[in-house]
Amino acid sequence: MRYKKSTSDQLDATFFALADPTRRAILKRLASGEVAVMDLAKPFAMSQPAISKHLKVLEKAGLVSRVQDAQKRPCRLEGKPLEEANRWLEEYRKFWEIRYGHLDELLEELKATRRPKRNSSKRKKE
């Protein structure tokens, strides 16, 4: 029986899968289209079984699926988990945007209060 992962479980699986540079490279390659496992393994200095282990992690996270194409089973990038991860990160991006906005305001206030002092110190030297 297949169960639907909770959002938290899905995010855990997605970020776990994305934590490895080889898996990120595989996803980048799949972003340009479907690729057979043997072709996916070529640019990496590792065995095909090692690549298959990475693919299993990506499949478990729902980031990759395999399609039946005659006798081949090329891999395909599935974007929905990435979209959900991006949506989660977007909330924090907004948080930091507000914080940086407050910091910008504070810096502008500091600049405004310091300007007259600089001018007055220059006048004293002259």
Long-range contacts (C-beta under 8 A, 24 or more apart in sequence): 5-62, 7-84, 10-61, 10-62, 10-81, 10-84, 11-84, 11-85, 11-88, 13-60, 13-61, 13-62, 13-81, 14-61, 14-62, 14-63, 14-81, 14-82, 14-84, 14-85, 15-85, 16-57, 16-61, 17-57, 17-58, 17-60, 17-61, 17-63, 18-85, 20-54, 20-57, 22-46, 22-51, 22-54, 23-54, 23-57, 23-58, 26-51, 26-54, 26-55, 26-58, 26-64, 26-75, 27-58, 27-63, 27-64, 27-77, 30-64, 30-75, 30-76, 30-77, 31-77, 34-67, 34-69, 34-74, 34-75, 34-76, 35-74, 35-75, 36-72, 36-73, 36-74, 36-75, 37-73, 37-74, 37-75, 40-75
